[in-house]
Amino acid sequence: MCRNITTLRGLEPVATPEEIEAAARQYVRKVSGVAKPTDATGDAFERAVAAVTAATTELLGTLPPRRVPPKNDPPLRRIACARTA
């Protein structure tokens, strides 16, 4: 499940809040089956995104540094990396 969510731990430069929220949004879309929130699903969807974003931010902030960078570093999708590439 969610195989295409990018590994955020160990990225250089570190994952931005926008990248963390995008991963959270993708996760919530996948587990909820809600691709486009509606009036009926929007509030619950956004609360879930906020909760997953907060949990991910806390997790990334408390884990020790990675010994090996992630294999799936997406340099072409990262603005900071794309500018230097």
C-alpha positions, 0 to 999 in steps of 0.5 A, spaced: 500 500 500 502 507 498 508 504 495 509 511 491 510 515 497 517 518 497 521 516 503 522 523 507 527 521 512 534 522 510 533 527 504 538 532 503 536 538 504 531 535 509 524 534 507 520 541 507 513 542 511 510 542 504 513 535 502 511 532 509 504 535 507 504 532 500 505 525 503 500 525 508 495 527 503 497 522 499 496 517 504 490 519 507 487 519 499 489 512 499 487 509 505 480 513 505 479 512 498 477 519 497 481 522 491 477 529 491 474 531 498 467 533 497 462 537 502 461 531 505 468 528 506 472 535 506 472 536 514 474 529 516 479 528 510 483 535 512 483 533 519 486 526 517 491 530 513 493 535 519 494 529 524 498 525 519 502 531 517 503 532 525 505 525 526 510 525 520 513 531 522 514 529 530 517 522 527 522 525 522 524 530 528 525 524 533 528 519 529 536 518 528 539 520 522 539 515 517 546 511 515 544 511 508 540 516 504 534 513 501 534 510 494 528 513 492 531 521 492 526 524 487 531 530 485 527 532 479 521 533 484 524 537 489 525 544 487 531 545 491 535 539 488 532 541 481 535 548 481 542 545 482 541 539 478 
